[in-house]
Amino acid sequence: MRFTSLAGLAASATLVALSVPAAGAASPGDLEVPVQGQALTLGTASGGAPAVITVHRVARVEDATVVYWSMALPEGAAAEGGAYLGPSTTSFFGRDVGPLQGDVALVDPAGAKVYRPLVPDDKFTSCICSSNTAVFDLEPGQASVLWSATAPLPDDVTSVDVVVAEQVIPHVPVEEGLLEPLAEDQQDPVILGTGWPEVDADLLAEAQPQKPASYRVTARVSNLEESVTTSAGQVDLAADVLFAKDSARLTSKATATVRAAAQQIKAAGAGKDLTVTGHTDSDASASYNLELSKRRAEAVATVLRKQLGSGYHLTTVGKGESEPIADNQTPSGQAKNRRVSITFSGGS
């Protein structure tokens, strides 16, 4: 974390100039403002300078997590503040509520989970967060600080990625307690540097978690345990399905796996020039792994030629342990590194 005075924020190359707080409030040069990360966003604004999103704290409180963040509008902003939230920032809500400053989510990369916003228990409250005037009444040249609440985090989660206004602020530490001092003027928008918005304790106490309050992200991104995975111009085969340990002899399941790969290559309209590359983990010596990877590539290519039929040209390569895609210090990482890749080139 870094602390920055409001004057320092205004002078930053990544931030627009901020308005001067009202008389009697904390001086913009006196209040230190924690900055955990920033992002620029245009949202649905048609042009002009982007708004600046800053995350100030992720605070662990009873039965919830409070995120303090701010939006700074550029001078001469081309749209009202709400437009910079994005076209439909409802990804983490279960209902169509339109753009909301409460649509904040926390991603735990280590646990592969997303923690969703808390929701009100009545239909007249839009979110467990600052009121919408905190963003929609923001004037160009001002920065408004807000709070939004999400589901509580487990005690062992100490760092998260914050998703807000369709931007991702990574590696934000989870801290205990709310920010102080409170701004003397709690009328939204609360201008950054005058103090912090007061979290509505009654609103927070009545908040409800969504069902589910969190979801796993691994299945939504990819299933790395599949025997066949595809990306642009490449098919990867898990070696543990194709071969026994330290072997280049194909297993009984291997033919079906290679057949599935051939079908995907044909369906993709791939080029006729293919390269089959063997990879290993870092067990054993580098020379042993290199030779094993070459023999495994040859074994796969032999079956693949039969499955593809005529018209394809296959080249085999062994890379050994030289091109890992995961950490070789863990069993799961080693399993991902043991693979045979098929890449396409040439015309279809």
N, C-alpha and C positions, 0 to 999 in steps of 0.2 A: 504494500500500500504506500501511496505517497500523499502528503498533505500539501495543499496549495492554497494560498490566499485568493480571495475573489479577484483581487487586482491581477494576480498571476494568471488566473484562468482567463480573464479578459484579454490578457496580452498573448496568450498561447496561440500558436499558429493554427491549432485545430479547433479553436472556439471563437464564436462570434463575440463581439463586445456585449457586455451585460449591463443592464440598467443599474443606476445608482440607487441603493436602498433609501427608503423614506427617512426623514429626519427623526432622530431619537432611536433608530434601530442600530444594530451593530454596524460598525464601519466596515466597508468591503475589504479594507486592508487588514483588519484586526482578526476576523474570523477565519480560522483554518478550515478548509473544506477538503475532506478526504476524497480522493479520486482513485477508484479501483479499476477504471477502464472507460473507454469512450468509443463512440462510433458516429459516423455521419449518415444521415438519411434524408431522402427527398420525399418518401412516402408517395402520395399521389400528387404532390406539387408538380406543376408542369414545367418548372424551370427555376432559375435563380440559384442562390446559394443554399446548401443543405442545412438542416437543423443538426444540432449536436446533442447526442444522447450520452449522459454520463451516469455511471453507477457509483454511488457513494458508500453504501453499506448493505450487506445482507445480514440481518439481525435475527438471531434465534430468540423467540419469545414463547410463552406458554401456548401450546396447541396451534402454533402458526409460525411462519417465517415472514418477516417484514423486509421488503426491498425499498431502500431509499434511492431514488434516481431523479435526474433532472432533464429537462428539455430546454435548449437555448435556441431561440429563433433568430435568424440573421436579420440585419437591417434590410428593409425593403423586401421582406419575405413575400413570396408570390401567392401564398395561401394562408389560411388560418391554421392555428396550432394543431388542431385535430387531424388535418390532412397529413401531417408528418408521422402519424402513427402507422400509416400504411393503408392499403385498400380494404383490408378485412382482417384485422388482427384478432381473430377468434379461434386460432388454431388450438388453443388449450382449453377453451370452454366447450361445454356440451350442447350449447344452444346458439342460435344465430343472433348475436347481440350487437353486431356492428363494431366499428373501431372503438376500443376502450383502452384507457390508460391502465386498467386493472388486468389486462391480458398479459401478465408477466409470468414466466415459467422459469424453473430452475432445473438445470441438467446436471446430474451427478455422473461424470464420465466413467469414474472407477466402478460405480455400481450399475452403470448402464440404465439409469432411470431418469424420467422426467417428472418433476413435481408440479402439479397444476395449480391454478389460482383457486383460492377459496371463493365461495359464492354466497350471496345473501339468502336469508330464509324467507324473503318476501319479494313479490314481483315489482315493487316500487323502487327498490334499490338496485342500481345497475351493477355495482361491483364492491368488493371489499378493498377500498382504495380511496385516495383523495377524490374530491368531487370533480365533475367534468369541467368546471370553470378553471381548474388548475391548468388545463391545456387550452381549452377553447377561448378563454378570455386573455390569453397571453399575447402581449404586444411585441412587434418586431423589436429586436435589440434587448429583450428581456430573457432571463432564464428562470424557469419555475421549477421548484423542487417538490417532488411528490412522494407518496408511499403507496405500495401495493402489497397485498398479502397472498401468500401461497400456502400450500399444505406444509405441515411441520416436517423438518428434515430429521433423519436418524442422528443420534449423537455422534456416530463415527464419521459422518460426512463433514469435512472441514473445508472443502473448496468446491465451488460450483461454477458452471457457465450460466450467465443470466441472459435470458431471451426477452427482449423488450423492444417495442416498436419495430418488430420484424428484424431486429439486429441481434447479434450474439456478442456478449462481453465475456471473454473467457477468464478462467482462473481467479475468481473472486473469492476471498476467504470468508468463511462463515464466522461471525462474531456474536458475542453475547450482549444483549441489551439494546435499547433504543438510543438514538442520537440526541444529544443536548448541546447547547441550550435551545429551548423552543423559541420560535419567532414571536415577538410581542404581538404582531399583527397576524392573526391566523386566517384572515380573509383570503381566500384563493384568488389569484395565484400567489403562493408564498414565494417571494423572490429569493433566489439563491444568494446566500451570504448574509441574510438578515436573521438567521436561525433556522430551526428545522420545523416542519409541520408536525402538529400533534396527531398521533395515531388515535383514532376514535376507538376507545376501549370498549364501548357498548357495541359498536358495529363489529368489532373483532370477536367479542364474546358470543355474538349471535351467528357468526359465520359458520357455514357448513362446508365440509370437504366434498368435492365431486366424487362420483363413483365411476371408475376408481380415482383415488386421490393422486395416484401416480401410475405410470406405465413404463414397461421396459422398452428400450429403444433398439435392442439388438435385432429383433425380428423385423423391425420397420426399416432397418438399413440394409442388412444382408444376413444370410445364414452361412457363416463361415464353416460350418460343419458339413455342408452338403458335399457330396462327392464330385459334383460338377458345378462350377460357378462361371458366370460369363461376364465380360465387360466389353467395351468397344474394341473389336478386332482381336479378342483373346478369349480362350476357354482354358480354365484351370481344372486339373484333375487331382484329387487328393491321393497322394501316393499310398497312404495307409489302406485305401480300398483296393488299389491296384496290385500292391506287392506286400509280401511278408517282410519282416525286419531283415535288413542287410541282403535282400534278394532282388534280383531283376527278373524273376519268373512271375508272370502274371497270375493272379489268383482266379478262383472260379467266378468271382463277381466282376472281374476286370472287363470281360468282353461286353457285358451289358453297359458298363460305365462308358467305355470307349464308343459303343454304339450310340449312346445318348449324346455324346460329344459330337459325333459325326452328323447326327440329325440336326443339332443346333447349328453347326457350320453350314450345312446345306440350306437350312431355313433362313439363315441370315444373308444368303446370297454372297457368301464370302469369296474372296479371291482364291484362285487356284494354287497359289504358291503359299505353302504352309511351312512353318518352322516348329518343330517339336523339341522342347527344351526341358531337360531333367534338372531338378533341384533337390538338395538334401538339407538336413539340419547340420549342426556343427559337431555331432558326435563322431568319433573316429578321426583319422588324420585327413588333412585336406586332399592329399593325393588319392586316398581310398574313396572319399566322397565324390571326387571328380570322376573317377572311373565308374563308380556305381551310377552316378547321374547319367553318364553317357549310355550305359547299357540299358537303363530304364527308358530313356528316350527312344532307343532303337526298338525295344519291345513294344512300346505303345505305337510307334510309327508302323510297325509290321501289321498290327491289327487294324489300325486306322486306314491304311491303304485299301484293305479288303472292304471295309465298311463304306468308304467314300466312292470306290470304283475308279474307273479310268478318268483321266483329265486333270488329276491333281499331282503336283510336284511337292514332295516332302523332303525337308532337310532336318537332320537331327543334330542337336547340340547338347553338351553337358556343361553345367555351370557349378556343380558341386554345392558347396556351402557359401559361395561368393555373393549371392544375391538374395539374402533373407528378406521376407516381408513381415516378420514378427520377431519377438524376442526369443532367442535360442536358450535363454536361461530358465524358461518355464516349459512344462510339458505341452501345454496348449500351443505355445508359440512354435515349438519344434514341429508339432503336427502340421501346422499351417505352412511351415517352410518345406516340408516334404511334399513335393508336388511335381506334376508334369504340366507345362504350359504349352498351348498350341496357339500360335499367332498367325494372322492372315496378312497377306500382301498381294498385290497384283490385281488385275481386273476380275470381275465376277463372271 
